[in-house]
Amino acid sequence: MEHQFGRVLYRRKETVQIQRKAALRSVSAYRTVLTEAVCLLARTPPIDLLAEERAEVYRGKKKTKTQRAIQRVKQDARCALLQKWKDRLTNSSKGEWTRALVRDLEQWMSRKHGQLNFHLTQVLSGHGCFDQYLFKMRIREDPQCSHSSNGQNDGPQHTLFECVAWENERNQLITSLALIGVHEPIVQENLVSIMLMSQQAWDLVSGFSCTVMKKKMEAEWARRRAEIPPQ
């Protein structure tokens, strides 16, 4: 029995790793993004909760025959899954930045628009061309922002909402959002909720993220090239 239990645990870890790899690829995330965050971004519930949902639907189908009742069983199972996932995320200390942005799990999961890309995923995960992240990865010697002189660490919060280097891009985003009727301030608490309002709003925030992250990456590549000693 102990040997069989060990095999179950092994297979479970193996399955989680497969799910994690698929989620990383689907949202073009760096491998350093934690499983909790990348599964949230990819809208892929934890594999054990998915298994529980499937089992609940299977048991429910055996007890009922009408299509309407089966649909209700599926809805109840999905609601239970989302509640368990939400509780798990609330009690987790991992993927803090992503969890702080994606505040409404049901709304995020049920959205009908919006695709993630390499640059937007960096913004939503906090893993990307930020001096704070590059410092953690031992690529830069300090985490302070290399695009402004205020001495603040360059994380996603600073880049998105504070850094003066991206003030023009930020103001353009605010102006463009206003033109489609979105007048809310661009802050951490409502960034994702603004994106979920419409495809236009999503595209504007995504475009802002892509523009800023591309410029940051170009600056970082230029810095690295300048550090290469002449032949």
C-alpha positions as a printed Julia matrix, in Angstrom:
231×3 Matrix{Float64}:
   0.0    0.0     0.0
   2.81   2.4     0.89
   4.49   1.7    -2.46
   1.23   2.39   -4.32
   0.7    5.63   -2.38
   4.21   6.72   -3.32
   3.46   6.05   -6.99
   0.27   8.15   -6.76
   2.22  11.09   -5.33
   4.88  10.69   -8.01
   2.34  10.65  -10.81
   0.55  13.64   -9.32
   3.74  15.7    -9.3
   4.48  14.57  -12.83
   1.01  15.62  -13.97
   1.34  19.03  -12.3
   4.63  19.56  -14.13
   3.01  18.73  -17.47
   0.19  21.17  -16.7
   2.71  23.82  -15.68
   4.7   23.48  -18.92
   1.54  23.77  -20.99
   0.45  26.87  -19.06
   3.87  28.52  -19.46
   3.76  28.01  -23.21
   0.16  29.12  -23.62
   0.87  32.56  -22.12
   4.54  32.86  -23.23
   5.79  33.14  -19.66
   9.3   32.83  -18.29
  10.04  29.51  -16.63
  10.6   31.32  -13.33
   6.91  32.21  -13.0
   5.44  30.16  -10.18
   2.84  27.5   -10.93
   0.12  29.32   -8.98
   0.6   32.48  -11.04
   1.0   30.89  -14.47
  -2.05  28.66  -14.05
  -4.06  31.71  -13.05
  -2.85  33.66  -16.09
  -3.55  30.7   -18.38
  -6.98  30.16  -16.78
  -6.02  26.58  -16.02
  -7.34  25.4   -12.63
  -5.05  23.15  -10.58
  -5.13  19.61  -11.91
  -6.42  18.09   -8.66
  -9.38  20.48   -8.62
 -10.11  19.66  -12.25
 -10.1   15.96  -11.37
 -12.55  16.6    -8.52
 -14.79  18.57  -10.87
 -14.81  15.77  -13.46
 -15.6   13.19  -10.78
 -18.47  15.31   -9.44
 -19.93  15.7   -12.94
 -19.61  11.96  -13.56
 -21.43  11.11  -10.34
 -24.08  13.73  -11.05
 -24.77  12.41  -14.56
 -25.47   8.95  -13.15
 -28.19  10.38  -10.91
 -30.05  12.41  -13.52
 -31.24  12.05  -17.11
 -32.47  15.41  -18.41
 -30.14  17.71  -20.28
 -31.13  20.64  -18.09
 -30.27  18.74  -14.93
 -26.92  17.66  -16.37
 -26.15  21.26  -17.23
 -26.95  22.25  -13.66
 -24.63  19.55  -12.37
 -21.82  20.95  -14.53
 -22.49  24.49  -13.36
 -22.5   23.47   -9.69
 -19.27  21.51  -10.13
 -17.59  24.5   -11.82
 -18.77  26.85   -9.05
 -17.35  24.49   -6.44
 -14.04  24.31   -8.31
 -13.75  28.1    -8.55
 -14.52  28.52   -4.86
 -11.88  25.97   -3.86
  -9.36  27.6    -6.22
 -10.19  31.04   -4.86
  -9.69  29.82   -1.28
  -6.38  28.27   -2.25
  -5.17  31.47   -3.92
  -6.28  33.58   -0.94
  -4.32  31.38    1.47
  -1.23  31.2    -0.74
   1.87  33.36   -0.44
   3.0   32.55   -3.99
   2.37  34.57   -7.13
   1.52  37.6    -5.02
   1.74  40.18   -7.83
  -0.51  38.21  -10.19
  -3.02  37.53   -7.43
  -3.07  41.24   -6.57
  -3.96  42.09  -10.18
  -6.48  39.32  -10.88
  -8.9   40.09   -8.07
 -12.09  38.58   -9.49
 -11.46  34.95  -10.41
 -14.93  34.31  -11.83
 -14.75  37.36  -14.09
 -11.24  36.44  -15.25
 -12.24  32.85  -16.03
 -15.48  33.73  -17.81
 -14.16  36.52  -20.03
 -14.96  36.26  -23.74
 -12.09  38.39  -25.01
  -8.4   39.04  -24.44
  -5.26  37.11  -25.34
  -2.01  37.17  -23.41
   1.31  37.68  -25.17
   4.98  37.72  -24.2
   5.04  41.38  -23.11
   1.66  41.47  -21.39
   2.51  38.31  -19.48
   5.68  39.98  -18.17
   3.54  42.8   -16.82
   0.96  40.49  -15.23
   3.5   38.06  -13.77
   6.21  40.51  -12.7
   8.79  38.23  -14.3
  10.45  40.03  -17.17
  12.61  42.99  -18.09
  12.37  44.76  -14.74
  15.62  45.73  -13.02
  14.34  44.2    -9.79
  13.73  40.87  -11.51
  17.04  41.03  -13.43
  18.83  41.7   -10.15
  17.17  38.64   -8.63
  18.32  36.62  -11.64
  21.87  38.02  -11.14
  21.8   39.79  -14.5
  21.99  43.29  -13.05
  24.07  44.5   -10.12
  21.28  46.41   -8.39
  17.46  46.54   -8.56
  17.12  50.31   -8.93
  15.35  51.64  -11.99
  17.76  52.33  -14.82
  15.24  54.53  -16.64
  14.76  57.19  -13.93
  16.9   58.76  -11.24
  14.59  58.61   -8.22
  16.35  55.59   -6.72
  13.26  53.35   -6.65
  13.45  49.66   -7.38
  12.15  48.8   -10.83
   9.4   46.24  -10.4
   6.12  45.98  -12.33
   4.38  48.37   -9.9
   6.99  51.04  -10.55
   7.06  50.51  -14.32
   3.29  50.5   -14.8
   2.17  53.23  -12.46
   5.09  55.34  -11.24
   8.16  55.56  -13.48
   8.48  59.01  -15.11
  10.26  57.43  -18.08
   6.93  56.02  -19.26
   4.76  59.02  -18.43
   3.99  59.8   -22.08
   2.92  56.21  -22.78
   0.84  56.19  -19.59
  -0.88  59.45  -20.46
  -1.61  58.16  -23.95
  -3.24  55.08  -22.45
  -5.39  57.24  -20.14
  -6.45  59.42  -23.08
  -7.25  56.44  -25.3
  -9.28  54.75  -22.57
 -11.25  57.96  -22.0
 -12.19  57.99  -25.67
 -13.97  54.64  -25.23
 -15.67  55.73  -22.02
 -13.23  54.41  -19.42
 -12.38  57.17  -16.96
 -11.06  55.12  -14.04
  -7.55  55.8   -12.72
  -4.87  53.36  -13.86
  -3.81  51.7   -10.6
  -2.97  48.21   -9.46
  -6.39  47.61   -7.96
  -8.31  48.06  -11.2
  -5.9   47.44  -14.07
  -7.28  43.99  -14.87
 -10.88  45.02  -14.27
 -10.39  47.75  -16.9
  -8.97  45.17  -19.31
 -12.01  42.97  -18.77
 -14.46  45.75  -19.67
 -14.11  45.23  -23.41
 -11.8   44.0   -26.17
 -10.88  47.64  -26.89
  -9.85  48.27  -23.3
  -7.87  45.03  -23.23
  -6.07  45.94  -26.45
  -5.18  49.42  -25.18
  -3.67  48.11  -21.94
  -1.92  45.34  -23.87
  -0.56  47.87  -26.37
   0.75  50.07  -23.57
   2.41  47.06  -21.93
   3.99  45.93  -25.2
   5.32  49.4   -26.02
   6.89  49.91  -22.6
   8.31  46.4   -22.27
   9.79  46.49  -25.79
  11.58  49.76  -24.99
  12.84  48.35  -21.7
  14.12  45.22  -23.44
  15.82  47.23  -26.19
  17.57  49.34  -23.54
  18.67  46.21  -21.7
  20.03  44.62  -24.87
  21.91  47.84  -25.68
  23.42  47.83  -22.17
  24.58  44.25  -22.53
  26.11  44.92  -25.95
  27.98  47.89  -24.54
  29.47  45.67  -21.82
  30.93  43.22  -24.33
  34.69  43.92  -24.54
  36.0   44.78  -28.03
  37.66  41.96  -29.87
